[in-house]
Amino acid sequence: MIPTAPHPLTHRINDYYQQMGPEKFKSTYIKVFGGTSGHWLGTTLRNVPADFELDALYGHAVDWPIDYGTLEPFYLAEQEIGVAGDSSEDLGSPRSGDFPMPMIPVTYLDKQVGMALEGTKYQLRATPQGRNSTFHAAVLKAAAGAVVYDQTTATRLNLAADGQITSVGFRRADGSTGTATGKVAVVAAHGIETPRLLLNSAQEGAENGVANSSDQVGRNLMDHPSKLSWAEMPEPVWPFQGPLTNSGIENVRDGDFRKDRAAFRIEIANDGHAWPTGAPMSTAAELAKTGLHGAELDAAIKDATSRQIRISSLVEQSPEAENRITLDPHKRDANGMPLPPIHFNYSDYTRAGLDAAQEAHDEVFAALGAANINHSPDIQGAGHIIGTVRMGNVAKDSVVDADLRSFNHRNLFLLGSGTFPTSATANPSLTSAALSLRAIDAIAASAKQM
């Protein structure tokens, strides 16, 4: 890891994150040109309509300042990304057009799971994915006059007397510093780094941090806490083929149960027991310990590995003000930026969703005739960093408005999943892209007015 581009590592989760408990925040990201899309899984599910109205429909959490119908036209981000999916399948999110590319072919494992679940309450569907199923090319053109600074970290937003953002201070990897100026400032630095930058920019006129008159910057940190389960199928299903996952159970993402517990979606994985046990290497090592060798060992490895199945549920997490990012007063990174202490926990509502997910896994495994069922006792992170600069209708309880414009600084826009008021159950990348497309007109108008 480059010292001037520090980021959290899964196997050393306490180094960068200053974990304050009571639970550890386990999701990570990287700092490279292009962002964490450099190791993106590619799942591009839309939110379902009820995700935008949790309070109105179920009396839980908060509503978004926009509804599904408002955002639906901007889910044309699928066209920009190049999403492969089955347009004929009902995923609970009404569509005004088809996916730009046909679905990724399902694996043998997907087919066997789908057939076994027919007639149950669990409906297996192809997962929309940001990967090509046909030739797809996009030409990226830089805007006239645009300059890209790579290996550079923004460290401070500077304000004018009128409260507008005048410049962005930065530090290069070689230690030199500078400022960038413009009519509009757009921060799209994820749910950890965006509040970290805003809080580090405290100054006269923004004593509590930039864009933070509501004291909401850094608060309401969420993930998709995940329940991980694995088992052995009665017959070979041949995992380790195709994408990591290209099918899931989506019809459990909404219902009246959301009055009492969190929703979830179930992904069917193609990586055998790799995540929970380190298979297939761990499988070979365990079998070797039994004394098998040569052809017998080879046959045993083939049989055991061919029957491995893993499923996991991504659970929506409640927005809680106490789950937050702050700045460490003593520890700084190589750029002089304070490291991020994280206060994190799961509400009873979220924990009830995790318990329901494990029950669902048992029911799915029973339908599959699976044996040797295991559930991880640990709550896993999904790599989905959500909240901390949420959108809303009024400045007193949010950071940005429906156009993602700061209530405090009218030429500052914050993009990304940090703006989500609630987590929903879908992987956040597509909705982040849709919200960003929707914000373009407001950003352009703001630039013209300055």
Secondary structure as a PSIPRED ss2 file (coil, helix, strand):
# PSIPRED VFORMAT (PSIPRED V4.0)

   1 M C   1.000  0.000  0.000
   2 I C   1.000  0.000  0.000
   3 P C   1.000  0.000  0.000
   4 T C   1.000  0.000  0.000
   5 A C   1.000  0.000  0.000
   6 P C   1.000  0.000  0.000
   7 H C   1.000  0.000  0.000
   8 P C   1.000  0.000  0.000
   9 L E   0.000  0.000  1.000
  10 T C   1.000  0.000  0.000
  11 H C   1.000  0.000  0.000
  12 R E   0.000  0.000  1.000
  13 I H   0.000  1.000  0.000
  14 N H   0.000  1.000  0.000
  15 D H   0.000  1.000  0.000
  16 Y H   0.000  1.000  0.000
  17 Y C   1.000  0.000  0.000
  18 Q E   0.000  0.000  1.000
  19 Q E   0.000  0.000  1.000
  20 M E   0.000  0.000  1.000
  21 G E   0.000  0.000  1.000
  22 P E   0.000  0.000  1.000
  23 E C   1.000  0.000  0.000
  24 K C   1.000  0.000  0.000
  25 F C   1.000  0.000  0.000
  26 K C   1.000  0.000  0.000
  27 S C   1.000  0.000  0.000
  28 T C   1.000  0.000  0.000
  29 Y C   1.000  0.000  0.000
  30 I C   1.000  0.000  0.000
  31 K C   1.000  0.000  0.000
  32 V C   1.000  0.000  0.000
  33 F C   1.000  0.000  0.000
  34 G C   1.000  0.000  0.000
  35 G H   0.000  1.000  0.000
  36 T H   0.000  1.000  0.000
  37 S H   0.000  1.000  0.000
  38 G H   0.000  1.000  0.000
  39 H H   0.000  1.000  0.000
  40 W C   1.000  0.000  0.000
  41 L C   1.000  0.000  0.000
  42 G C   1.000  0.000  0.000
  43 T E   0.000  0.000  1.000
  44 T C   1.000  0.000  0.000
  45 L C   1.000  0.000  0.000
  46 R C   1.000  0.000  0.000
  47 N C   1.000  0.000  0.000
  48 V C   1.000  0.000  0.000
  49 P H   0.000  1.000  0.000
  50 A H   0.000  1.000  0.000
  51 D H   0.000  1.000  0.000
  52 F H   0.000  1.000  0.000
  53 E E   0.000  0.000  1.000
  54 L H   0.000  1.000  0.000
  55 D H   0.000  1.000  0.000
  56 A H   0.000  1.000  0.000
  57 L H   0.000  1.000  0.000
  58 Y H   0.000  1.000  0.000
  59 G C   1.000  0.000  0.000
  60 H C   1.000  0.000  0.000
  61 A C   1.000  0.000  0.000
  62 V C   1.000  0.000  0.000
  63 D E   0.000  0.000  1.000
  64 W C   1.000  0.000  0.000
  65 P C   1.000  0.000  0.000
  66 I C   1.000  0.000  0.000
  67 D C   1.000  0.000  0.000
  68 Y H   0.000  1.000  0.000
  69 G H   0.000  1.000  0.000
  70 T H   0.000  1.000  0.000
  71 L H   0.000  1.000  0.000
  72 E H   0.000  1.000  0.000
  73 P H   0.000  1.000  0.000
  74 F H   0.000  1.000  0.000
  75 Y H   0.000  1.000  0.000
  76 L H   0.000  1.000  0.000
  77 A H   0.000  1.000  0.000
  78 E H   0.000  1.000  0.000
  79 Q H   0.000  1.000  0.000
  80 E H   0.000  1.000  0.000
  81 I H   0.000  1.000  0.000
  82 G C   1.000  0.000  0.000
  83 V C   1.000  0.000  0.000
  84 A E   0.000  0.000  1.000
  85 G C   1.000  0.000  0.000
  86 D C   1.000  0.000  0.000
  87 S C   1.000  0.000  0.000
  88 S C   1.000  0.000  0.000
  89 E C   1.000  0.000  0.000
  90 D C   1.000  0.000  0.000
  91 L C   1.000  0.000  0.000
  92 G C   1.000  0.000  0.000
  93 S C   1.000  0.000  0.000
  94 P C   1.000  0.000  0.000
  95 R C   1.000  0.000  0.000
  96 S C   1.000  0.000  0.000
  97 G C   1.000  0.000  0.000
  98 D C   1.000  0.000  0.000
  99 F C   1.000  0.000  0.000
 100 P C   1.000  0.000  0.000
 101 M E   0.000  0.000  1.000
 102 P C   1.000  0.000  0.000
 103 M C   1.000  0.000  0.000
 104 I C   1.000  0.000  0.000
 105 P C   1.000  0.000  0.000
 106 V C   1.000  0.000  0.000
 107 T C   1.000  0.000  0.000
 108 Y H   0.000  1.000  0.000
 109 L H   0.000  1.000  0.000
 110 D H   0.000  1.000  0.000
 111 K H   0.000  1.000  0.000
 112 Q H   0.000  1.000  0.000
 113 V H   0.000  1.000  0.000
 114 G H   0.000  1.000  0.000
 115 M H   0.000  1.000  0.000
 116 A H   0.000  1.000  0.000
 117 L H   0.000  1.000  0.000
 118 E C   1.000  0.000  0.000
 119 G C   1.000  0.000  0.000
 120 T C   1.000  0.000  0.000
 121 K C   1.000  0.000  0.000
 122 Y C   1.000  0.000  0.000
 123 Q C   1.000  0.000  0.000
 124 L E   0.000  0.000  1.000
 125 R E   0.000  0.000  1.000
 126 A E   0.000  0.000  1.000
 127 T C   1.000  0.000  0.000
 128 P C   1.000  0.000  0.000
 129 Q E   0.000  0.000  1.000
 130 G C   1.000  0.000  0.000
 131 R C   1.000  0.000  0.000
 132 N C   1.000  0.000  0.000
 133 S C   1.000  0.000  0.000
 134 T C   1.000  0.000  0.000
 135 F C   1.000  0.000  0.000
 136 H C   1.000  0.000  0.000
 137 A C   1.000  0.000  0.000
 138 A C   1.000  0.000  0.000
 139 V C   1.000  0.000  0.000
 140 L C   1.000  0.000  0.000
 141 K C   1.000  0.000  0.000
 142 A C   1.000  0.000  0.000
 143 A C   1.000  0.000  0.000
 144 A C   1.000  0.000  0.000
 145 G C   1.000  0.000  0.000
 146 A C   1.000  0.000  0.000
 147 V C   1.000  0.000  0.000
 148 V C   1.000  0.000  0.000
 149 Y C   1.000  0.000  0.000
 150 D C   1.000  0.000  0.000
 151 Q C   1.000  0.000  0.000
 152 T E   0.000  0.000  1.000
 153 T E   0.000  0.000  1.000
 154 A E   0.000  0.000  1.000
 155 T E   0.000  0.000  1.000
 156 R E   0.000  0.000  1.000
 157 L E   0.000  0.000  1.000
 158 N E   0.000  0.000  1.000
 159 L E   0.000  0.000  1.000
 160 A C   1.000  0.000  0.000
 161 A C   1.000  0.000  0.000
 162 D C   1.000  0.000  0.000
 163 G C   1.000  0.000  0.000
 164 Q C   1.000  0.000  0.000
 165 I E   0.000  0.000  1.000
 166 T E   0.000  0.000  1.000
 167 S E   0.000  0.000  1.000
 168 V E   0.000  0.000  1.000
 169 G E   0.000  0.000  1.000
 170 F E   0.000  0.000  1.000
 171 R E   0.000  0.000  1.000
 172 R E   0.000  0.000  1.000
 173 A C   1.000  0.000  0.000
 174 D C   1.000  0.000  0.000
 175 G C   1.000  0.000  0.000
 176 S C   1.000  0.000  0.000
 177 T E   0.000  0.000  1.000
 178 G E   0.000  0.000  1.000
 179 T E   0.000  0.000  1.000
 180 A E   0.000  0.000  1.000
 181 T E   0.000  0.000  1.000
 182 G C   1.000  0.000  0.000
 183 K C   1.000  0.000  0.000
 184 V C   1.000  0.000  0.000
 185 A E   0.000  0.000  1.000
 186 V E   0.000  0.000  1.000
 187 V E   0.000  0.000  1.000
 188 A C   1.000  0.000  0.000
 189 A C   1.000  0.000  0.000
 190 H H   0.000  1.000  0.000
 191 G H   0.000  1.000  0.000
 192 I H   0.000  1.000  0.000
 193 E H   0.000  1.000  0.000
 194 T H   0.000  1.000  0.000
 195 P H   0.000  1.000  0.000
 196 R H   0.000  1.000  0.000
 197 L H   0.000  1.000  0.000
 198 L H   0.000  1.000  0.000
 199 L H   0.000  1.000  0.000
 200 N H   0.000  1.000  0.000
 201 S C   1.000  0.000  0.000
 202 A C   1.000  0.000  0.000
 203 Q E   0.000  0.000  1.000
 204 E C   1.000  0.000  0.000
 205 G C   1.000  0.000  0.000
 206 A E   0.000  0.000  1.000
 207 E C   1.000  0.000  0.000
 208 N C   1.000  0.000  0.000
 209 G C   1.000  0.000  0.000
 210 V C   1.000  0.000  0.000
 211 A C   1.000  0.000  0.000
 212 N C   1.000  0.000  0.000
 213 S C   1.000  0.000  0.000
 214 S C   1.000  0.000  0.000
 215 D C   1.000  0.000  0.000
 216 Q C   1.000  0.000  0.000
 217 V C   1.000  0.000  0.000
 218 G C   1.000  0.000  0.000
 219 R E   0.000  0.000  1.000
 220 N E   0.000  0.000  1.000
 221 L E   0.000  0.000  1.000
 222 M E   0.000  0.000  1.000
 223 D C   1.000  0.000  0.000
 224 H C   1.000  0.000  0.000
 225 P C   1.000  0.000  0.000
 226 S E   0.000  0.000  1.000
 227 K E   0.000  0.000  1.000
 228 L E   0.000  0.000  1.000
 229 S E   0.000  0.000  1.000
 230 W E   0.000  0.000  1.000
 231 A E   0.000  0.000  1.000
 232 E E   0.000  0.000  1.000
 233 M C   1.000  0.000  0.000
 234 P C   1.000  0.000  0.000
 235 E C   1.000  0.000  0.000
 236 P C   1.000  0.000  0.000
 237 V C   1.000  0.000  0.000
 238 W C   1.000  0.000  0.000
 239 P C   1.000  0.000  0.000
 240 F C   1.000  0.000  0.000
 241 Q C   1.000  0.000  0.000
 242 G C   1.000  0.000  0.000
 243 P C   1.000  0.000  0.000
 244 L C   1.000  0.000  0.000
 245 T E   0.000  0.000  1.000
 246 N E   0.000  0.000  1.000
 247 S E   0.000  0.000  1.000
 248 G E   0.000  0.000  1.000
 249 I E   0.000  0.000  1.000
 250 E C   1.000  0.000  0.000
 251 N C   1.000  0.000  0.000
 252 V C   1.000  0.000  0.000
 253 R C   1.000  0.000  0.000
 254 D C   1.000  0.000  0.000
 255 G C   1.000  0.000  0.000
 256 D H   0.000  1.000  0.000
 257 F H   0.000  1.000  0.000
 258 R H   0.000  1.000  0.000
 259 K H   0.000  1.000  0.000
 260 D C   1.000  0.000  0.000
 261 R C   1.000  0.000  0.000
 262 A C   1.000  0.000  0.000
 263 A C   1.000  0.000  0.000
 264 F E   0.000  0.000  1.000
 265 R E   0.000  0.000  1.000
 266 I E   0.000  0.000  1.000
 267 E E   0.000  0.000  1.000
 268 I E   0.000  0.000  1.000
 269 A E   0.000  0.000  1.000
 270 N C   1.000  0.000  0.000
 271 D C   1.000  0.000  0.000
 272 G C   1.000  0.000  0.000
 273 H C   1.000  0.000  0.000
 274 A H   0.000  1.000  0.000
 275 W H   0.000  1.000  0.000
 276 P H   0.000  1.000  0.000
 277 T H   0.000  1.000  0.000
 278 G C   1.000  0.000  0.000
 279 A C   1.000  0.000  0.000
 280 P C   1.000  0.000  0.000
 281 M H   0.000  1.000  0.000
 282 S H   0.000  1.000  0.000
 283 T H   0.000  1.000  0.000
 284 A H   0.000  1.000  0.000
 285 A H   0.000  1.000  0.000
 286 E H   0.000  1.000  0.000
 287 L H   0.000  1.000  0.000
 288 A H   0.000  1.000  0.000
 289 K H   0.000  1.000  0.000
 290 T C   1.000  0.000  0.000
 291 G C   1.000  0.000  0.000
 292 L C   1.000  0.000  0.000
 293 H C   1.000  0.000  0.000
 294 G H   0.000  1.000  0.000
 295 A H   0.000  1.000  0.000
 296 E H   0.000  1.000  0.000
 297 L H   0.000  1.000  0.000
 298 D H   0.000  1.000  0.000
 299 A H   0.000  1.000  0.000
 300 A H   0.000  1.000  0.000
 301 I H   0.000  1.000  0.000
 302 K H   0.000  1.000  0.000
 303 D H   0.000  1.000  0.000
 304 A H   0.000  1.000  0.000
 305 T H   0.000  1.000  0.000
 306 S H   0.000  1.000  0.000
 307 R C   1.000  0.000  0.000
 308 Q E   0.000  0.000  1.000
 309 I E   0.000  0.000  1.000
 310 R E   0.000  0.000  1.000
 311 I E   0.000  0.000  1.000
 312 S E   0.000  0.000  1.000
 313 S E   0.000  0.000  1.000
 314 L E   0.000  0.000  1.000
 315 V E   0.000  0.000  1.000
 316 E C   1.000  0.000  0.000
 317 Q C   1.000  0.000  0.000
 318 S C   1.000  0.000  0.000
 319 P C   1.000  0.000  0.000
 320 E C   1.000  0.000  0.000
 321 A C   1.000  0.000  0.000
 322 E C   1.000  0.000  0.000
 323 N C   1.000  0.000  0.000
 324 R E   0.000  0.000  1.000
 325 I E   0.000  0.000  1.000
 326 T C   1.000  0.000  0.000
 327 L C   1.000  0.000  0.000
 328 D C   1.000  0.000  0.000
 329 P C   1.000  0.000  0.000
 330 H C   1.000  0.000  0.000
 331 K C   1.000  0.000  0.000
 332 R E   0.000  0.000  1.000
 333 D C   1.000  0.000  0.000
 334 A C   1.000  0.000  0.000
 335 N C   1.000  0.000  0.000
 336 G C   1.000  0.000  0.000
 337 M C   1.000  0.000  0.000
 338 P E   0.000  0.000  1.000
 339 L C   1.000  0.000  0.000
 340 P C   1.000  0.000  0.000
 341 P E   0.000  0.000  1.000
 342 I E   0.000  0.000  1.000
 343 H E   0.000  0.000  1.000
 344 F E   0.000  0.000  1.000
 345 N C   1.000  0.000  0.000
 346 Y C   1.000  0.000  0.000
 347 S C   1.000  0.000  0.000
 348 D H   0.000  1.000  0.000
 349 Y H   0.000  1.000  0.000
 350 T H   0.000  1.000  0.000
 351 R H   0.000  1.000  0.000
 352 A H   0.000  1.000  0.000
 353 G H   0.000  1.000  0.000
 354 L H   0.000  1.000  0.000
 355 D H   0.000  1.000  0.000
 356 A H   0.000  1.000  0.000
 357 A H   0.000  1.000  0.000
 358 Q H   0.000  1.000  0.000
 359 E H   0.000  1.000  0.000
 360 A H   0.000  1.000  0.000
 361 H H   0.000  1.000  0.000
 362 D H   0.000  1.000  0.000
 363 E H   0.000  1.000  0.000
 364 V H   0.000  1.000  0.000
 365 F H   0.000  1.000  0.000
 366 A H   0.000  1.000  0.000
 367 A H   0.000  1.000  0.000
 368 L H   0.000  1.000  0.000
 369 G C   1.000  0.000  0.000
 370 A C   1.000  0.000  0.000
 371 A E   0.000  0.000  1.000
 372 N E   0.000  0.000  1.000
 373 I E   0.000  0.000  1.000
 374 N E   0.000  0.000  1.000
 375 H E   0.000  0.000  1.000
 376 S C   1.000  0.000  0.000
 377 P C   1.000  0.000  0.000
 378 D C   1.000  0.000  0.000
 379 I C   1.000  0.000  0.000
 380 Q E   0.000  0.000  1.000
 381 G C   1.000  0.000  0.000
 382 A C   1.000  0.000  0.000
 383 G C   1.000  0.000  0.000
 384 H C   1.000  0.000  0.000
 385 I C   1.000  0.000  0.000
 386 I E   0.000  0.000  1.000
 387 G E   0.000  0.000  1.000
 388 T E   0.000  0.000  1.000
 389 V C   1.000  0.000  0.000
 390 R C   1.000  0.000  0.000
 391 M E   0.000  0.000  1.000
 392 G C   1.000  0.000  0.000
 393 N C   1.000  0.000  0.000
 394 V C   1.000  0.000  0.000
 395 A H   0.000  1.000  0.000
 396 K H   0.000  1.000  0.000
 397 D H   0.000  1.000  0.000
 398 S C   1.000  0.000  0.000
 399 V C   1.000  0.000  0.000
 400 V E   0.000  0.000  1.000
 401 D C   1.000  0.000  0.000
 402 A C   1.000  0.000  0.000
 403 D C   1.000  0.000  0.000
 404 L C   1.000  0.000  0.000
 405 R E   0.000  0.000  1.000
 406 S E   0.000  0.000  1.000
 407 F C   1.000  0.000  0.000
 408 N C   1.000  0.000  0.000
 409 H C   1.000  0.000  0.000
 410 R C   1.000  0.000  0.000
 411 N C   1.000  0.000  0.000
 412 L E   0.000  0.000  1.000
 413 F E   0.000  0.000  1.000
 414 L E   0.000  0.000  1.000
 415 L C   1.000  0.000  0.000
 416 G C   1.000  0.000  0.000
 417 S H   0.000  1.000  0.000
 418 G H   0.000  1.000  0.000
 419 T H   0.000  1.000  0.000
 420 F C   1.000  0.000  0.000
 421 P C   1.000  0.000  0.000
 422 T C   1.000  0.000  0.000
 423 S C   1.000  0.000  0.000
 424 A C   1.000  0.000  0.000
 425 T C   1.000  0.000  0.000
 426 A C   1.000  0.000  0.000
 427 N C   1.000  0.000  0.000
 428 P C   1.000  0.000  0.000
 429 S H   0.000  1.000  0.000
 430 L H   0.000  1.000  0.000
 431 T H   0.000  1.000  0.000
 432 S H   0.000  1.000  0.000
 433 A H   0.000  1.000  0.000
 434 A H   0.000  1.000  0.000
 435 L H   0.000  1.000  0.000
 436 S H   0.000  1.000  0.000
 437 L H   0.000  1.000  0.000
 438 R H   0.000  1.000  0.000
 439 A H   0.000  1.000  0.000
 440 I H   0.000  1.000  0.000
 441 D H   0.000  1.000  0.000
 442 A H   0.000  1.000  0.000
 443 I H   0.000  1.000  0.000
 444 A H   0.000  1.000  0.000
 445 A H   0.000  1.000  0.000
 446 S H   0.000  1.000  0.000
 447 A H   0.000  1.000  0.000
 448 K H   0.000  1.000  0.000
 449 Q H   0.000  1.000  0.000
 450 M C   1.000  0.000  0.000
